[in-house]
Amino acid sequence: MTKPLISVSPQICGGAPCIAGTRIMVSTILSQIAGGYTIEKILQGYSQLTREQVVAAIEYATALVRDEEIEVLNG
């Protein structure tokens, strides 16, 4: 069994999804990507992270959005 790359714990960052074993939030990774950072640039800024962890953060967020239910309001 592989170790999860993303963790959610109420005791860490208020329960925000983080890279497991760190306090680096998934939202931080996404904000950097939205700001134009490449995975390589993110890895330069966070030397403790691996490419696999950054990709896991992106995949985690993608799964959340993909599985989100959308309610259309007519009005």
ZIBEL-V179802 format. One record per pair of residues at least 4 apart in sequence whose ideal C-beta (glycine too) atoms are under 7 Angstrom apart, sorted by the first residue. I is the first residue (numbers start at 1). J is the second residue. Records with the same first field share a line. If there is no record, write none. Layout:
BEGIN
I->J + J
END
This chain:
BEGIN
3->20
4->20
5->19 + 20 + 52 + 53 + 56
6->17 + 19 + 20 + 26 + 56 + 57 + 60
7->18 + 20
8->15 + 17
9->15
10->15
12->18 + 23
13->18 + 23 + 25
16->25 + 27
17->25 + 26 + 60
18->22 + 23 + 24 + 25 + 26
19->24 + 49 + 53 + 57
22->48
24->28 + 46 + 49
26->30 + 57 + 60 + 61
27->31
28->32
29->33 + 42 + 54 + 57
30->34 + 61
31->35
32->37 + 42
33->37
37->41 + 42
39->43 + 51 + 54
40->44
41->45
42->46 + 54
43->49 + 51 + 54
49->53 + 54
51->55
52->56
53->57
54->58
55->59
56->60
57->61
58->62
59->63
60->64
61->65
62->66
63->67
64->68
END
